[in-house]
Amino acid sequence: MKATDFNLKDQYGKDTSLSEFKGKWVVLYFYPKDNTPGCTKEACSFRDSYRELQKMGVQILGISKDSVASHKKFAEKYNLNFPILSDEGKGVIKAYKSWGIKKFMGREFEGTLRNTYLIDTNGEIVKLYEKVNPLTHTSQIISDLNGKQK
């Protein structure tokens, strides 16, 4: 299935679109909120594996509904070395079916689902990871990429 293109601002206010990464593998991950425990672990895991993923020809893109200003503080606090994109209107989050009902401490609410899409060099979605574990997610992606790129 073809990945839907988008144009969102990153943590520095720079316009970023999916189509500018055509010819590269893209890890497009959706996360609920800057500076929360799980989201911080996930972002730092991608940060720590960035060089390895870059050598594999992979671009990481994170998306949440937080503002550009929030993303800038988050990226600077944790030295994030990849774009995190602001989707305050939730258009891209919804287009990628990453907005839905969540449960926390017995209550239900709508929010961003922790989903990741692995997109190949032709812009095709080759794998969807749902309800990911922030601690093991990056190694799972690297393992899957090693299998697909051979």
URFENDA-V455681 format. One record per run of one state. SS is the DSSP state (alpha for helix, beta for strand, coil for the rest). FROM is the first residue (numbers start at 1). LEN is the number of residues. Records with the same first field share a line. If there is no record, write none. Layout:
BEGIN
SS = FROM-LEN + FROM-LEN
END
This chain:
BEGIN
coil = 1-1 + 3-4 + 10-5 + 22-3 + 31-6 + 49-1 + 56-2 + 65-3 + 78-5 + 87-4 + 96-3 + 105-2 + 113-3 + 120-4 + 130-7 + 149-2
beta = 2-1 + 7-3 + 15-3 + 25-6 + 58-7 + 83-4 + 99-6 + 107-6 + 116-4 + 124-6
alpha = 18-4 + 37-12 + 50-6 + 68-10 + 91-5 + 137-12
END
